[in-house]
Amino acid sequence: MKIVVQSLLESIVAIFNVLVVLGFIFLMFAILGVSLFGEEFYYCEDDERILDKVICKEKGHDWVSRDLNFNNSLEAMLTLFVISTMEGWPTVMHYAQDA
């Protein structure tokens, strides 16, 4: 048991280095996502068939952002995490198609 614990403690530095590199990769793709899809994942709250902000506002509805979006780097990193886990990527794909 002592050998296992010692091995885990010695590998923490290597694991931290991998997490830093992975964080930079996520940040790079998040910045790319913000530049490509920033302010695009919006919809008309009461009627999702309306795709134009002006028409939505004229009819008295709210123009709101989706939960998963690329409006800023932090939200983009969260969206990329959801995509990378492959749990909710079809939802993000449909949001991108509607954008």
N, C-alpha and C positions, 0 to 999 in steps of 0.2 A: 504494500500500500504506500509505503514511503517513497518508493521509486516512481510510482504513478503520479503522486502529488508533485514530486520534484520535477518530473518531466513536464507536467502541465504548467508549472510556474516558470520554467525555462522557455517554454514556447509562447508565453504571453507577448513578448517583444515582437516575435515574428508575426503573430496573429494581429497585433496592433498595426504593424507595417502594411499588412494586406488590407486591413480596414481603411487605412488612410488612403491607399491607392484606389480602393473601390469608391470611397467618398469623393475623390477628385474626378473619377470617371462619371459618377452620378451627377456631380456639379456641372461637368462639361456638357453632358446631354441635357441637363435641366436648362442651362443657358441657351442651348440650341432650341429646345422646345419653347422657351419663352419668346425667342426671336421669331419662330415660325408660327406658333399657335397662341401667342399672347393676346388676351382679350377676345378670343374667338369662341370659347366654350360657354356661350350665354344662350338662354332660351326664354320664351314668353311663358311666365309662370302659369297662367290660367288656360292658355291655349297653345300647346306645343306645335301646332301646325303653322303658326305665324313665325316666320323666320327673319323678319325685319324689325329692328328696334323701334323705328319711327311708327310703323303701323301698330305695333304692340302698345306703345305709349298712347297713341291716338285713341285706341279702343279702351283705355283705362286699365290695362294690365301692367304687371311688373316685369321688367327685364332683369333677370337674375342670373348669376353665375352658377355653373354646375359645381357639385362637390369636388370632383376631380378635374383640375384645370391647370393651365400653364400661365396664370396671371402673374406670378412672381416665382422666384427661384425655389423658395421653400415648398410652395404648393406643387411646383413642377417636380421636385425631388420626391414628394409623397406620391404623386401620380406615377412617376417612373418606378417607385418601389412596388406599387400595386401591379403595374405591368410586369415587372421582373418576377414577381411571385406567381404570375400566371393565374391569379385567382379572379381578378376583375377586368382583365384586358379586353374582353368583348365590349364591355360597357364603355371603356375609353375609346375603343375603335368606333363605336356608333356615335359618340360625342364628336369625334374628329370628322366623321363623314357628314354630320349635320352642320359643322362649322363653316 
